[in-house]
Amino acid sequence: MNRFIQITNSEVKLVTDREMLDLLEDDPSEGLREMIEVYSPFVYTIVYSKLRNILAADDIEEFVSFVFSRVYENRSEINLARGSLKGYLSTLTKRMSIDEYRRHTARVKTVEMTDEQAAAIADVRDMQADVERSLEQQALVDALKQLGQTDRDMLVRRYYYNQKSAEIARAMHMSDAAVRKRLSRAVEKVRELMISQGGMDT
């Protein structure tokens, strides 16, 4: 039976998973507080490992809280005969993190290129000196809209979401080298389109 150490007023005692769940049922506020105190570092580690590339630190902490709220909502479904509370938390946290990652990448794949995003891309220094210092924002938007969906997705990921080429490669099931090469070509294509549209000086 899984046990964890609880310290109250300098008194140390072992508390079982069953006792933790009973407390969660009898006194939800106290039960959640105890569970978060004991398991928060464990849950945070899992969330951070899965979502550190797409969520900010504050968002990760908020997501950890969301995991514990889901535990409370599903408390009646936790079956200790199938495993420990820690094991349940591990499975739930990984599943929720994967779902969040998929939702995020789906949003990136279907994102429309807005003026704000175009401006953010144009402002990134390592895009290319002559691209980042250019131009009329609308010319950039028009140029980006002429790219294929894959190239546009790559540019959004790299210059709006600040993802590294290796991260983009994993998300889009390509090699790192292929992503870097395609990004370079996409940037050059945007530059050529903007020049042809009069949005950039040659």
C-alpha positions, 0 to 999 in steps of 0.5 A, spaced: 500 500 500 502 506 497 504 511 503 506 518 504 509 522 509 505 528 512 508 533 517 503 536 522 505 541 527 512 537 527 509 530 528 511 525 522 506 520 520 504 515 514 498 516 510 495 511 506 492 513 499 486 510 501 486 515 507 488 521 502 482 519 498 477 519 504 480 526 506 478 528 499 471 526 499 470 528 506 473 535 506 475 537 499 478 543 501 483 540 506 484 533 501 486 537 495 491 542 499 494 535 502 494 532 495 497 538 492 502 539 497 505 532 497 504 531 489 505 537 486 512 537 484 511 530 481 505 532 477 509 539 475 515 535 473 511 531 468 507 537 465 514 541 464 517 535 460 511 534 456 509 542 455 515 546 456 516 548 449 509 550 448 507 553 455 510 559 459 512 557 466 505 561 469 501 557 464 505 550 466 503 552 473 496 553 471 495 547 468 498 543 474 492 546 478 488 544 472 490 536 473 489 536 480 482 539 479 480 534 474 483 529 480 477 531 484 472 531 479 474 524 478 475 522 485 470 516 485 473 513 479 480 512 482 481 505 483 486 503 488 486 496 487 489 497 480 494 501 482 497 507 487 494 514 487 501 516 484 500 511 478 493 514 477 496 521 477 502 519 473 497 516 467 492 522 468 497 528 467 501 524 461 494 524 458 492 531 459 499 533 457 499 530 451 491 532 449 494 539 451 500 539 446 495 536 440 490 542 441 496 547 441 499 544 435 492 543 431 491 551 433 498 552 430 496 548 423 490 552 422 492 559 424 490 564 420 496 569 418 494 576 422 497 582 421 500 582 428 503 575 427 506 578 420 509 584 424 512 579 429 515 575 424 518 581 421 521 583 427 525 577 429 532 579 428 535 572 425 529 572 420 534 576 415 537 583 416 533 585 410 527 582 411 526 584 418 527 591 417 523 592 411 517 593 410 510 595 409 506 590 414 500 589 409 506 587 403 508 582 408 501 579 410 500 578 402 507 575 401 505 570 406 498 568 404 502 566 397 506 561 401 503 554 401 500 551 408 506 547 410 511 553 409 506 558 412 506 553 418 513 553 419 514 560 419 509 561 424 512 556 429 519 559 428 518 566 428 511 567 432 511 561 437 519 561 437 520 554 436 527 551 434 527 547 428 528 541 432 521 542 435 518 544 428 521 537 425 518 533 431 511 536 430 511 536 423 514 529 422 520 532 418 528 532 419 531 538 422 535 539 416 529 539 412 526 544 416 532 548 416 532 548 409 525 549 407 525 555 412 531 558 409 527 557 402 521 560 405 524 566 408 527 568 401 521 566 397 517 572 402 523 576 400 522 575 393 515 576 393 515 583 397 520 586 392 516 584 386 510 587 390 514 593 392 514 592 399 521 592 400 527 595 396 532 591 392 
